[in-house]
């Protein structure tokens, strides 16, 4: 999976769509990792793409890396397009 993710092209999905597909709940700003990512966003520092894996068997998407980044971005605006790699 790691080699497939490295080769995958960067595409974009809306934050709300990733949450819906992952079936995960939103972490609040009290989470230290989310706070850290919010600071990066406010300083306009680039964030790494989310790494997503399609779980066709269970009908959802697994967030392999970037859950805290997703939560931070979602809190700013749920309709923001996020860079992702998906396999």
N, CA, C and O atoms as a printed pandas DataFrame, in Angstrom:
     atom_number atom_name residue_name chain_id  residue_number  x_coord  y_coord  z_coord
0              1         N          UNK        A               1    0.807   -1.188    0.000
1              2        CA          UNK        A               1    0.000    0.000    0.000
2              3         C          UNK        A               1    0.857    1.262    0.000
3              4         O          UNK        A               1    0.525    2.253   -0.651
4              5         N          UNK        A               2    1.950    1.210    0.731
5              6        CA          UNK        A               2    2.815    2.385    0.823
6              7         C          UNK        A               2    3.354    2.770   -0.547
7              8         O          UNK        A               2    3.345    3.947   -0.908
8              9         N          UNK        A               3    3.821    1.793   -1.308
9             10        CA          UNK        A               3    4.360    2.112   -2.629
10            11         C          UNK        A               3    3.258    2.622   -3.563
11            12         O          UNK        A               3    3.507    3.498   -4.392
12            13         N          UNK        A               4    2.044    2.080   -3.433
13            14        CA          UNK        A               4    0.930    2.578   -4.242
14            15         C          UNK        A               4    0.592    4.021   -3.889
15            16         O          UNK        A               4    0.325    4.834   -4.775
16            17         N          UNK        A               5    0.604    4.339   -2.597
17            18        CA          UNK        A               5    0.321    5.719   -2.173
18            19         C          UNK        A               5    1.405    6.681   -2.653
19            20         O          UNK        A               5    1.104    7.814   -3.030
20            21         N          UNK        A               6    2.648    6.242   -2.643
21            22        CA          UNK        A               6    3.732    7.102   -3.133
22            23         C          UNK        A               6    3.556    7.428   -4.606
23            24         O          UNK        A               6    3.856    8.540   -5.039
24            25         N          UNK        A               7    3.069    6.457   -5.381
25            26        CA          UNK        A               7    2.896    6.642   -6.826
26            27         C          UNK        A               7    1.587    7.340   -7.189
27            28         O          UNK        A               7    1.433    7.833   -8.306
28            29         N          UNK        A               8    0.657    7.380   -6.259
29            30        CA          UNK        A               8   -0.665    7.949   -6.552
30            31         C          UNK        A               8   -0.570    9.441   -6.845
31            32         O          UNK        A               8    0.244   10.158   -6.263
32            33         N          UNK        A               9   -1.420    9.888   -7.759
33            34        CA          UNK        A               9   -1.487   11.305   -8.096
34            35         C          UNK        A               9   -2.228   12.057   -6.997
35            36         O          UNK        A               9   -3.107   11.507   -6.333
36            37         N          UNK        A              10   -1.861   13.316   -6.819
37            38        CA          UNK        A              10   -2.559   14.166   -5.860
38            39         C          UNK        A              10   -3.841   14.673   -6.517
39            40         O          UNK        A              10   -3.813   15.257   -7.600
40            41         N          UNK        A              11   -4.955   14.437   -5.844
41            42        CA          UNK        A              11   -6.253   14.914   -6.317
42            43         C          UNK        A              11   -6.913   15.691   -5.177
43            44         O          UNK        A              11   -6.334   15.809   -4.097
44            45         N          UNK        A              12   -8.092   16.209   -5.402
45            46        CA          UNK        A              12   -8.769   16.988   -4.373
46            47         C          UNK        A              12  -10.177   16.464   -4.108
47            48         O          UNK        A              12  -10.895   16.045   -5.016
48            49         N          UNK        A              13  -10.543   16.506   -2.827
49            50        CA          UNK        A              13  -11.895   16.215   -2.375
50            51         C          UNK        A              13  -12.271   17.287   -1.362
51            52         O          UNK        A              13  -11.398   17.877   -0.724
52            53         N          UNK        A              14  -13.565   17.540   -1.212
53            54        CA          UNK        A              14  -14.015   18.486   -0.190
54            55         C          UNK        A              14  -13.920   17.824    1.184
55            56         O          UNK        A              14  -14.114   16.616    1.322
56            57         N          UNK        A              15  -13.617   18.637    2.191
57            58        CA          UNK        A              15  -13.466   18.135    3.557
58            59         C          UNK        A              15  -14.713   17.374    4.010
59            60         O          UNK        A              15  -14.610   16.291    4.585
60            61         N          UNK        A              16  -15.883   17.944    3.749
61            62        CA          UNK        A              16  -17.127   17.300    4.200
62            63         C          UNK        A              16  -17.340   15.941    3.541
63            64         O          UNK        A              16  -17.899   15.032    4.156
64            65         N          UNK        A              17  -16.898   15.798    2.293
65            66        CA          UNK        A              17  -17.055   14.526    1.594
66            67         C          UNK        A              17  -16.126   13.453    2.162
67            68         O          UNK        A              17  -16.494   12.281    2.238
68            69         N          UNK        A              18  -14.922   13.863    2.558
69            70        CA          UNK        A              18  -13.982   12.908    3.160
70            71         C          UNK        A              18  -14.525   12.425    4.500
71            72         O          UNK        A              18  -14.466   11.235    4.807
72            73         N          UNK        A              19  -15.061   13.363    5.305
73            74        CA          UNK        A              19  -15.645   12.951    6.582
74            75         C          UNK        A              19  -16.810   11.999    6.382
75            76         O          UNK        A              19  -16.929   10.996    7.086
76            77         N          UNK        A              20  -17.660   12.311    5.433
77            78        CA          UNK        A              20  -18.823   11.460    5.169
78            79         C          UNK        A              20  -18.368   10.061    4.751
79            80         O          UNK        A              20  -18.913    9.060    5.215
80            81         N          UNK        A              21  -17.377   10.002    3.882
81            82        CA          UNK        A              21  -16.897    8.712    3.379
82            83         C          UNK        A              21  -16.135    7.913    4.437
83            84         O          UNK        A              21  -16.152    6.683    4.423
84            85         N          UNK        A              22  -15.474    8.610    5.344
85            86        CA          UNK        A              22  -14.683    7.916    6.367
86            87         C          UNK        A              22  -15.523    7.460    7.549
87            88         O          UNK        A              22  -15.131    6.552    8.283
88            89         N          UNK        A              23  -16.673    8.087    7.734
89            90        CA          UNK        A              23  -17.567    7.771    8.852
90            91         C          UNK        A              23  -16.916    8.040   10.206
91            92         O          UNK        A              23  -17.267    7.402   11.199
92            93         N          UNK        A              24  -15.966    8.982   10.255
93            94        CA          UNK        A              24  -15.309    9.351   11.513
94            95         C          UNK        A              24  -15.945   10.606   12.078
95            96         O          UNK        A              24  -16.606   11.353   11.357
96            97         N          UNK        A              25  -15.746   10.837   13.361
97            98        CA          UNK        A              25  -16.275   12.047   13.979
98            99         C          UNK        A              25  -15.198   13.130   13.984
99           100         O          UNK        A              25  -14.005   12.841   13.893
100          101         N          UNK        A              26  -15.635   14.359   14.091
101          102        CA          UNK        A              26  -14.757   15.516   14.057
102          103         C          UNK        A              26  -14.103   15.725   15.422
103          104         O          UNK        A              26  -14.785   15.729   16.447
104          105         N          UNK        A              27  -12.785   15.897   15.432
105          106        CA          UNK        A              27  -12.077   16.252   16.662
106          107         C          UNK        A              27  -12.171   17.757   16.858
107          108         O          UNK        A              27  -12.124   18.512   15.886
108          109         N          UNK        A              28  -12.301   18.193   18.084
109          110        CA          UNK        A              28  -12.428   19.617   18.386
110          111         C          UNK        A              28  -11.095   20.334   18.459
111          112         O          UNK        A              28  -10.033   19.714   18.396
112          113         N          UNK        A              29  -11.167   21.659   18.593
113          114        CA          UNK        A              29   -9.950   22.476   18.663
114          115         C          UNK        A              29   -9.191   22.254   19.957
115          116         O          UNK        A              29   -8.065   22.732   20.102
116          117         N          UNK        A              30   -9.783   21.543   20.894
117          118        CA          UNK        A              30   -9.067   21.258   22.137
118          119         C          UNK        A              30   -7.988   20.189   21.936
119          120         O          UNK        A              30   -7.106   20.037   22.781
120          121         N          UNK        A              31   -8.051   19.461   20.841
121          122        CA          UNK        A              31   -7.041   18.452   20.532
122          123         C          UNK        A              31   -5.735   19.151   20.157
123          124         O          UNK        A              31   -5.741   20.039   19.304
124          125         N          UNK        A              32   -4.633   18.775   20.768
125          126        CA          UNK        A              32   -3.352   19.463   20.552
126          127         C          UNK        A              32   -2.857   19.357   19.107
127          128         O          UNK        A              32   -2.253   20.299   18.594
128          129         N          UNK        A              33   -3.103   18.240   18.457
129          130        CA          UNK        A              33   -2.664   18.065   17.067
130          131         C          UNK        A              33   -3.488   18.946   16.119
131          132         O          UNK        A              33   -2.958   19.504   15.159
132          133         N          UNK        A              34   -4.767   19.061   16.396
133          134        CA          UNK        A              34   -5.634   19.915   15.590
134          135         C          UNK        A              34   -5.217   21.370   15.776
135          136         O          UNK        A              34   -5.164   22.128   14.808
136          137         N          UNK        A              35   -4.921   21.765   17.015
137          138        CA          UNK        A              35   -4.451   23.138   17.297
138          139         C          UNK        A              35   -3.190   23.453   16.510
139          140         O          UNK        A              35   -3.059   24.527   15.923
140          141         N          UNK        A              36   -2.270   22.507   16.508
141          142        CA          UNK        A              36   -1.007   22.692   15.789
142          143         C          UNK        A              36   -1.242   22.894   14.296
143          144         O          UNK        A              36   -0.624   23.758   13.674
144          145         N          UNK        A              37   -2.141   22.089   13.724
145          146        CA          UNK        A              37   -2.443   22.222   12.298
146          147         C          UNK        A              37   -3.201   23.511   11.995
147          148         O          UNK        A              37   -3.002   24.102   10.934
148          149         N          UNK        A              38   -4.060   23.956   12.901
149          150        CA          UNK        A              38   -4.754   25.233   12.719
150          151         C          UNK        A              38   -3.767   26.393   12.672
151          152         O          UNK        A              38   -3.935   27.326   11.887
152          153         N          UNK        A              39   -2.736   26.331   13.515
153          154        CA          UNK        A              39   -1.702   27.375   13.505
154          155         C          UNK        A              39   -0.973   27.394   12.167
155          156         O          UNK        A              39   -0.693   28.461   11.622
156          157         N          UNK        A              40   -0.665   26.210   11.638
157          158        CA          UNK        A              40   -0.002   26.121   10.332
158          159         C          UNK        A              40   -0.871   26.743    9.245
159          160         O          UNK        A              40   -0.379   27.468    8.380
160          161         N          UNK        A              41   -2.150   26.454    9.298
161          162        CA          UNK        A              41   -3.077   26.989    8.296
162          163         C          UNK        A              41   -3.131   28.506    8.388
163          164         O          UNK        A              41   -3.097   29.194    7.367
164          165         N          UNK        A              42   -3.214   29.029    9.599
165          166        CA          UNK        A              42   -3.284   30.483    9.786
166          167         C          UNK        A              42   -2.005   31.173    9.334
167          168         O          UNK        A              42   -2.039   32.323    8.896
168          169         N          UNK        A              43   -0.870   30.470    9.439
169          170        CA          UNK        A              43    0.414   31.021    8.966
170          171         C          UNK        A              43    0.619   30.765    7.481
171          172         O          UNK        A              43    1.654   31.117    6.915
172          173         N          UNK        A              44   -0.385   30.143    6.853
173          174        CA          UNK        A              44   -0.354   29.809    5.417
174          175         C          UNK        A              44    0.783   28.851    5.059
175          176         O          UNK        A              44    1.340   28.919    3.963
176          177         N          UNK        A              45    1.117   27.968    5.985
177          178        CA          UNK        A              45    2.116   26.941    5.714
178          179         C          UNK        A              45    1.434   25.797    4.964
179          180         O          UNK        A              45    0.307   25.431    5.298
180          181         N          UNK        A              46    2.086   25.238    3.974
181          182        CA          UNK        A              46    1.469   24.132    3.229
182          183         C          UNK        A              46    1.338   22.880    4.101
183          184         O          UNK        A              46    2.181   22.605    4.955
184          185         N          UNK        A              47    0.277   22.144    3.864
185          186        CA          UNK        A              47    0.052   20.883    4.575
186          187         C          UNK        A              47    0.241   19.727    3.598
187          188         O          UNK        A              47   -0.031   19.853    2.404
188          189         N          UNK        A              48    0.701   18.626    4.115
189          190        CA          UNK        A              48    0.874   17.421    3.296
190          191         C          UNK        A              48   -0.493   16.898    2.859
191          192         O          UNK        A              48   -1.484   17.087    3.565
192          193         N          UNK        A              49   -0.552   16.248    1.711
193          194        CA          UNK        A              49   -1.827   15.667    1.266
194          195         C          UNK        A              49   -2.288   14.561    2.220
195          196         O          UNK        A              49   -1.474   13.880    2.843
196          197         N          UNK        A              50   -3.579   14.401    2.317
197          198        CA          UNK        A              50   -4.121   13.296    3.099
198          199         C          UNK        A              50   -3.868   12.005    2.333
199          200         O          UNK        A              50   -3.884   11.997    1.102
200          201         N          UNK        A              51   -3.641   10.934    3.044
201          202        CA          UNK        A              51   -3.465    9.621    2.421
202          203         C          UNK        A              51   -4.701    8.787    2.731
203          204         O          UNK        A              51   -4.990    8.486    3.889
204          205         N          UNK        A              52   -5.420    8.423    1.683
205          206        CA          UNK        A              52   -6.694    7.727    1.826
206          207         C          UNK        A              52   -6.657    6.359    1.155
207          208         O          UNK        A              52   -6.006    6.160    0.130
208          209         N          UNK        A              53   -7.378    5.425    1.770
209          210        CA          UNK        A              53   -7.467    4.075    1.222
210          211         C          UNK        A              53   -8.945    3.709    1.106
211          212         O          UNK        A              53   -9.696    3.810    2.076
212          213         N          UNK        A              54   -9.352    3.284   -0.085
213          214        CA          UNK        A              54  -10.739    2.858   -0.296
214          215         C          UNK        A              54  -10.948    1.486    0.359
215          216         O          UNK        A              54  -10.220    0.534    0.076
216          217         N          UNK        A              55  -11.928    1.404    1.213
217          218        CA          UNK        A              55  -12.316    0.133    1.833
218          219         C          UNK        A              55  -13.651   -0.278    1.225
219          220         O          UNK        A              55  -14.709   -0.071    1.819
220          221         N          UNK        A              56  -13.584   -0.856    0.046
221          222        CA          UNK        A              56  -14.795   -1.216   -0.700
222          223         C          UNK        A              56  -15.656   -2.227    0.039
223          224         O          UNK        A              56  -16.882   -2.206   -0.067
224          225         N          UNK        A              57  -15.013   -3.110    0.787
225          226        CA          UNK        A              57  -15.746   -4.148    1.520
226          227         C          UNK        A              57  -16.718   -3.544    2.532
227          228         O          UNK        A              57  -17.830   -4.040    2.712
228          229         N          UNK        A              58  -16.281   -2.457    3.194
229          230        CA          UNK        A              58  -17.100   -1.830    4.222
230          231         C          UNK        A              58  -17.751   -0.534    3.756
231          232         O          UNK        A              58  -18.449    0.124    4.528
232          233         N          UNK        A              59  -17.526   -0.168    2.506
233          234        CA          UNK        A              59  -18.162    1.020    1.947
234          235         C          UNK        A              59  -17.725    2.322    2.558
235          236         O          UNK        A              59  -18.543    3.220    2.756
236          237         N          UNK        A              60  -16.424    2.445    2.869
237          238        CA          UNK        A              60  -15.927    3.697    3.434
238          239         C          UNK        A              60  -14.491    3.950    3.001
239          240         O          UNK        A              60  -13.877    3.141    2.305
240          241         N          UNK        A              61  -13.979    5.082    3.428
241          242        CA          UNK        A              61  -12.594    5.465    3.143
242          243         C          UNK        A              61  -11.828    5.470    4.466
243          244         O          UNK        A              61  -12.317    5.977    5.476
244          245         N          UNK        A              62  -10.633    4.905    4.447
245          246        CA          UNK        A              62   -9.772    4.907    5.627
246          247         C          UNK        A              62   -8.768    6.048    5.471
247          248         O          UNK        A              62   -8.113    6.170    4.435
248          249         N          UNK        A              63   -8.653    6.873    6.491
249          250        CA          UNK        A              63   -7.669    7.954    6.476
250          251         C          UNK        A              63   -6.380    7.379    7.069
251          252         O          UNK        A              63   -6.243    7.259    8.286
252          253         N          UNK        A              64   -5.447    7.031    6.198
253          254        CA          UNK        A              64   -4.187    6.433    6.637
254          255         C          UNK        A              64   -3.269    7.483    7.262
255          256         O          UNK        A              64   -2.488    7.173    8.161
256          257         N          UNK        A              65   -3.365    8.722    6.785
257          258        CA          UNK        A              65   -2.570    9.818    7.348
258          259         C          UNK        A              65   -3.281   11.126    7.056
259          260         O          UNK        A              65   -3.705   11.374    5.928
260          261         N          UNK        A              66   -3.410   11.963    8.082
261          262        CA          UNK        A              66   -3.962   13.292    7.879
262          263         C          UNK        A              66   -5.269   13.572    8.602
263          264         O          UNK        A              66   -5.920   14.578    8.317
264          265         N          UNK        A              67   -5.667   12.715    9.526
265          266        CA          UNK        A              67   -6.937   12.906   10.236
266          267         C          UNK        A              67   -6.977   14.244   10.980
267          268         O          UNK        A              67   -7.977   14.959   10.917
268          269         N          UNK        A              68   -5.906   14.580   11.675
269          270        CA          UNK        A              68   -5.865   15.847   12.424
270          271         C          UNK        A              68   -5.872   17.048   11.477
271          272         O          UNK        A              68   -6.504   18.065   11.765
272          273         N          UNK        A              69   -5.173   16.929   10.351
273          274        CA          UNK        A              69   -5.184   18.005    9.352
274          275         C          UNK        A              69   -6.599   18.200    8.816
275          276         O          UNK        A              69   -7.063   19.330    8.663
276          277         N          UNK        A              70   -7.282   17.083    8.530
277          278        CA          UNK        A              70   -8.648   17.146    8.035
278          279         C          UNK        A              70   -9.562   17.843    9.044
279          280         O          UNK        A              70  -10.377   18.682    8.661
280          281         N          UNK        A              71   -9.435   17.507   10.312
281          282        CA          UNK        A              71  -10.263   18.127   11.353
282          283         C          UNK        A              71  -10.002   19.629   11.434
283          284         O          UNK        A              71  -10.938   20.416   11.582
284          285         N          UNK        A              72   -8.738   20.027   11.339
285          286        CA          UNK        A              72   -8.388   21.450   11.392
286          287         C          UNK        A              72   -8.966   22.193   10.195
287          288         O          UNK        A              72   -9.560   23.259   10.352
288          289         N          UNK        A              73   -8.797   21.640    9.019
289          290        CA          UNK        A              73   -9.309   22.275    7.799
290          291         C          UNK        A              73  -10.830   22.366    7.845
291          292         O          UNK        A              73  -11.396   23.400    7.491
292          293         N          UNK        A              74  -11.489   21.314    8.270
293          294        CA          UNK        A              74  -12.951   21.278    8.334
294          295         C          UNK        A              74  -13.487   22.368    9.247
295          296         O          UNK        A              74  -14.532   22.957    8.969
296          297         N          UNK        A              75  -12.774   22.642   10.342
297          298        CA          UNK        A              75  -13.240   23.660   11.281
298          299         C          UNK        A              75  -13.169   25.057   10.689
299          300         O          UNK        A              75  -13.907   25.948   11.112
300          301         N          UNK        A              76  -12.304   25.256    9.731
301          302        CA          UNK        A              76  -12.231   26.550    9.056
302          303         C          UNK        A              76  -13.384   26.669    8.067
303          304         O          UNK        A              76  -14.102   27.669    8.052
304          305         N          UNK        A              77  -13.555   25.630    7.234
305          306        CA          UNK        A              77  -14.670   25.600    6.283
306          307         C          UNK        A              77  -14.822   24.186    5.747
307          308         O          UNK        A              77  -13.855   23.584    5.281
308          309         N          UNK        A              78  -16.024   23.665    5.814
309          310        CA          UNK        A              78  -16.267   22.281    5.390
310          311         C          UNK        A              78  -16.220   22.081    3.881
311          312         O          UNK        A              78  -16.076   20.952    3.412
312          313         N          UNK        A              79  -16.338   23.167    3.114
313          314        CA          UNK        A              79  -16.336   23.057    1.653
314          315         C          UNK        A              79  -14.959   23.253    1.019
315          316         O          UNK        A              79  -14.845   23.339   -0.204
316          317         N          UNK        A              80  -13.935   23.322    1.829
317          318        CA          UNK        A              80  -12.578   23.512    1.303
318          319         C          UNK        A              80  -12.134   22.246    0.577
319          320         O          UNK        A              80  -12.372   21.131    1.042
320          321         N          UNK        A              81  -11.486   22.438   -0.568
321          322        CA          UNK        A              81  -10.916   21.325   -1.325
322          323         C          UNK        A              81   -9.566   20.966   -0.701
323          324         O          UNK        A              81   -8.737   21.844   -0.460
324          325         N          UNK        A              82   -9.350   19.680   -0.442
325          326        CA          UNK        A              82   -8.140   19.206    0.228
326          327         C          UNK        A              82   -7.359   18.307   -0.715
327          328         O          UNK        A              82   -7.922   17.450   -1.396
328          329         N          UNK        A              83   -6.033   18.525   -0.739
329          330        CA          UNK        A              83   -5.151   17.649   -1.532
330          331         C          UNK        A              83   -5.086   16.282   -0.870
331          332         O          UNK        A              83   -4.893   16.168    0.340
332          333         N          UNK        A              84   -5.250   15.243   -1.692
333          334        CA          UNK        A              84   -5.263   13.863   -1.197
334          335         C          UNK        A              84   -4.578   12.938   -2.204
335          336         O          UNK        A              84   -4.458   13.239   -3.391
336          337         N          UNK        A              85   -4.146   11.828   -1.682
337          338        CA          UNK        A              85   -3.742   10.691   -2.508
338          339         C          UNK        A              85   -4.634    9.546   -2.068
339          340         O          UNK        A              85   -4.787    9.297   -0.872
340          341         N          UNK        A              86   -5.222    8.853   -3.025
341          342        CA          UNK        A              86   -6.144    7.770   -2.682
342          343         C          UNK        A              86   -5.834    6.536   -3.522
343          344         O          UNK        A              86   -5.551    6.623   -4.717
344          345         N          UNK        A              87   -5.897    5.398   -2.864
345          346        CA          UNK        A              87   -5.735    4.111   -3.555
346          347         C          UNK        A              87   -6.903    3.220   -3.193
347          348         O          UNK        A              87   -6.980    2.083   -3.659
